Each structure stands twice: as C-alpha cells, then as structure tokens.
Amino acid sequence: MGTGDGSRGYSPCRRIRLCQPLLVAGEVGTLERWGTRPIKMRLLPLWVPSMSEYLSRIKSPADVKKLSIPELVQLAEEIRERLILGVAKTGGHIGPNLGVVELTIAMHYVFDTPRDSFVFDVSHQSYVHKLLTGRESRFETIRQPDGLNGFMLRTESEHDSFGAGHAGTALSAALGMAVARDMSGGDEHIVALAGDAAFTNGISYEALNNIASTKRLIIVLNDNEWSIDKNVGAIAEYLHKIVTNPMYVNIHDRAAGLVEKFGGKAALHIARKAEEAAKGIVGRGMIFEEFGLYYYGPVDGHNLPMLIETFKFLKRQNRPVVLHAVTQKGRGFQPALEKQKKFHGLGPYDPETGETKPAGQKTYSEIFAESLTKLADSNDKVVAITAAMPNGTALDLFRPHHPKRYFDVGIAEEHAVLFAAGMATKGYRPFCAIYSTFLQRAFDQVLHDVALQNLPVVFCMDRGGLSSDDGPTHHGLFDISYLRGVPNLIHMDPKDEDELQDMMFTALQHAGPSAIRYPRGTGPGAMVKQQPVALEIGKAEVLQDGRDVAVFALGAMVAEAERLAKLLEAEGHSVAVINARFAKPVDAECIARYGRHCELIVTMEDHVLAGGFGSAVLESLNVQEIDIPVVRVGWPDQFIEHGKMESLRAKYGLTAEAAMESARPHLKRAVGV
C-alpha cells in the first residue's frame, strides 16, 4: 500500500493474491492461454501506485477519458482490487466482473454515456460500469438493503440505459434502441455486451435475424466459455473452433501487433484484411456475417490499447458489427480462476483465500439433487434437465451418478421444456430444474406443449419465493399465479426438506404435469427419511386443530403460521394450523370444514397476493358459498426490491406479528383476556 509520504509501495493487489507476475515493466510474459496457444502480453510494473490513486479520481466517465493508457492499465488493477475486497463483504457476481474490467474501461474511454447507450446482457457483469459512472463511493452497498442493485437498474442511474437480470435480452433491446434512434434522426451509439452463453438463448437469434435492418449497432461478444457452468452445445464448439485455429490465431496475433504498435485506421484495415483471409481457413462464411453483421476478432479482451483502438474504429462504422473478445472469467483472483463455478456468484468470502463460511445444513437445492438421484437409482426412466444452471439447481451433484441421464441445454428455457415434453412422449420422466423466475420464459411451452398433452413433466422451481439480495429480476413470486390457471397441472410447495422429497416422489407417480416450488437456501432442518412416500394429491395436512381461527400456510410460511398461532393462543383464541401443501388443487373439503365453524381464515404464502394461494382459497369458499372473513398474507402487487429476507418480510407484512394485527379486528374478544 502507499507509504503515506507520497512514495510508491507494493501493489496491494498482490496482497490479496491478484494474479500479477513478478516481472518488471516492459518485460513480456505468458498470462493465460487462448485456445491452445499462450497469449503474450506486456506485463504491469512490479511497483505500482496505491489502490486509490486513479480510481478515486473517477467521478464520471468523463474522468476515464483524462487518463493515459498506462494510467488506464493501472486503473484496471485498482478496479480489480476494489471488486475483490468489496464483493468479499457483500457477496455477488465477482467472476464475471473480473473478466470485463478492460472491456468496460475501453467502452467508457471511447463512448459517451448516457448519450451513448450500453446494454449489458443479464447485467450481472455491470459492477465495473457502476464504479466508472459515479457510484464508486456507494460500492460497498451493492446488494445490501437500500444500496446499489446487483444488476443494471434504470432508476438507479442515467447511465443504466436498460435494466436486466435474465439472459438473451441485450441484442433485442439494443436493436430496439438503434431503430428508435434511426427513426428519430439521432446519431448516438448503441453498444450491446453479451456473453457467449447468451448465444445459446433463442431470443438472441431472433434479434440477429433482424439486426441487419439497422444502420449502426455494435455487439461485443464477451467470450469466456462460461455461463455459470462450462458452456455447452454447438455454439460453444463453434466459438472454440475460431479461437483455437492455429493459423487464424497466428494471423490475428500479427495483426494485433500492428495495431498495438502503430494504432490508427491503417493498421486496423490491415488487421481486417488478415482476418478476412483467416476466415476462409476456419470455414466458409462466419455465422455472424451470414446474419448481416461485420465480424471482427477474436481479440484479446484484456489488452486495453488494442481494445481502445478497435472501439475507435468500430465507432466510425455505419453498419452493424460484432466484436469477438476473448476474456478470462475471474481474471486476477486465483481462487476465482480455480473455482469458476463457485465464483460466478456467491456470498461473502475471505479476500485472501477465497474461502466462504461453512454452509452447515444442506440447502433445498442439495436435497432436491440427492432425492432425484435416489429416484433415478430405482427408475431408469428418470432424467434431469437444466438450462445452464447445474450449480444453482445442484444438478451437478446428480450428474456424476447418472451422467447419461443428465442434460444441460444451455440458457434456453423454452427449449428445455419442449425437450422434456419430447422425452415424456417416449416414456421418460423428465425432471426439469429451472428457477421460478426463469420458468416464466417458457410459459407457452408449459401450457401448450406439456399441459395440453397431459405429459408427465416435473417442473422443479428453485428460488420459489423471495430471492432476497438478487432483487426483483430473481424473486420467484409469480409462479403460482402463472401456473394455477393451467389445466392438468398440479402445483406443490413443501414445508421442509423431507416434504420436498415426498413431493418429488408424488410427482413421479402422477400421470400428468407437476410443479414443485421451493425456496433458496436452507430449510428448517428436517431429517429426510430413507424412503419417500406419495402424498394424496390436493390433500392438506392439519398440523393442529382449532375452532376460532384457521391458518392455511403454504411452504416456507408454515413456520410463520405456527408463530402466529402462538400469538393468537396467548390472547385466548383456539387456532388450527394447516400445511396446505398444494397451491393447485387446494383442499376444498378442508377449507369448507374450517370455513363453516371458524370466525376467521388466514392464508400465508411467499408469493404475490394477486392470483396466489390466498386467491385460490377465496375462490374455493365462493364456490362452496361459505361466507367468512379471510386475511391474506403475501407480497403486494408491486416489484419487491433487493434486501434481507427478514427486513423485507417485516416491511411488507409477511410476519406473524403483522398477520396478528390484520386478524385482530375480525376476532371476538376471547373470554378472560
């Protein structure tokens, strides 16, 4: 760190294991491998300024433009340290952001936001953008209550031109902006930054089919071979073929050397001609150029001088272009390089070692994977399908046991569901593990292709309910509403880990489609029995009987319902607690029984109230012509911000105490209270 007297000290980055080789300035060494060949890059000085020398000066993108190239290179190292130390406290998407440091700096150096627009696909890699657009002083608040969002958010900054959180959206949104600009007679630039994994998503190709219609659009393909897990499929193989062709890489390296040495339009023209020749070696026609885009690359996504000159060149093009930049996810932090899946996104960690706190009990995701493995052990028709989320859904624990019955289809939820439907027609029993918030994208396939044909596909919806720190793009608060109206489909929500296993077994026995939602993280810690049992479909579980108030709770809210019962009992009321188990079909007989002899029904769910479980109870009471007050506890009709689970539940009234206050006006005063 700085010595305090203006002299220079050792790079603080080395103290936190930033991957900086011990070579003096000007020497050339191997930093990483690109395909099958090492990339040669000029290394940074061993003696570097203290952490805040340049980053502290950046109050807006205009300040980035004031720095020299060597200063920008040092800025990149300061940003890496800030990312590693900051995210260590808050958790977040550290790996993707370490990989786009130079790309983001170069973009802000050449372009002018907010006049120019940057559209980040998913936008989990926008932390560097936030640091360079006036939010550096608040970076420690990222993903914290009332702090910076972990994704792009239009209401947070004028530099965030488009909010995101799901993959595959950048190209379509950027094209919409570009067409609107052309219609309005504007001349601003639109730059879309999309990872290679986004090109496994069908929306990206729907956009590519139309991009040639616009005059100017820059697409940056950030190729790091990863989404959360290693990328799969023909697109990943295609991009790998480009970057590993020895003759292509040799020609590219010579062209890149010219640009780095001389810069300017002439050198880039030579580079372009060299790449044109190389494309004939790789294959007849590049896929992007077949779509009407001019393709440039692949270029080293960590070579700042090269990136800046290339962006300057692309800025002058009056046509849609794609820049293929090869980057290293987790670059600069050894733990993130060694465990790229883990460091895609995680909670707080030790910045020295990268170690996280021991997890302790198993998560719902892990229980799901272990239960599915047991089901597959005894039934050779059970298959597991994920849409690029083997780690998030814990199917990476299933894969070693049944590798031939594990399928990762890439970030392609619609395809995943249709793929599952096809397998189901041939007698297989697909378990399709997709986050609740991501299954929204495949609603048509669930309705039209699975449910209409009554196919036995099981939708295992991880992150059902609030996803706390990730915010509104990841909260799974809508799946009951969007699935409850689908004929033939049953919808379950377990109160604990053991009931999750039973619901998976129940779904396996069911002849039609099923959905199971379960929360992120750990449950109450229930022991999972050796053999699961099948539940009676549509039958609730009465945990305790009562005559004054009946509390019907679903899934994670059962524990809160039991707390509510204690509060009511303390005031002399007799309370029934019912574990609803099913959001569809609801237990009409149980609802009628308590509806006819209680003073009040309370429903509790980790879901929006509009169209949720409480609405289903009201509908059942209406059909059975039972008139009784109903207090519904759930999330309001608005998008819920990111924050800690406990504080958000307290804020929006999803607690036993809040439910007690809502129930009180409907209750007679208990005798003796």
Secondary structure, 3 states (H helix, E strand, C coil): CCCCCCCCCECHHHHCCECCCCCCCCCEEEEEEECCEEEEEECCCCECCCCHHHHCCCCCHHHHCCCCHHHHHHHHHHHHHHHHHHHHHHCECHHHHHHCHHHHHHHHHHCCCCCCEEEECCCCCCHHHHHCCCCHHHHHHCCCCCCCCCCCCCCCCCCCCCCCCCCCCHHHHHHHHHHHHHHHCCCCCEEEEEEHHHHHCHHHHHHHHHHCCCCCEEEEEEECCECCCECCCHHHHHHHHHHHCHHHHHHHHHHHHHHHHHCHHHHHHHHHHHHHHHHHHHCCCCHHHHCCCEEEEEEECCCHHHHHHHHHHHHCCCCEEEEEEECCCCCCEHHHHHCCCHHHCECCECCCCCCECCCCCCEHHHHHHHHHHHHHHHCCCEEEEECCCCCCCCCCCCCCCCHHHEEECCCCHHHHHHHHHHHHHCCCEEEEECCHHHHHHHHHHHHHHHHCCCCCCEEEECCEECCHHHCCCCCECCHHHHHHCCCCCEEECCCCHHHHHHHHHHHHHCCCCEEEECCCCECCCCCCCCCCCCCCCCCCEEEECCCCEEEEECHHHHHHHHHHHHHHHHCCCCEEEEECCEEECCCHHHHHHHHHHCCEEEEEEEEECCCCHHHHHHHHHHHCCCCCCEEEEEECCCCCCCCCHHHHHHHHCCCHHHHHHHHHHHCCCCCCC
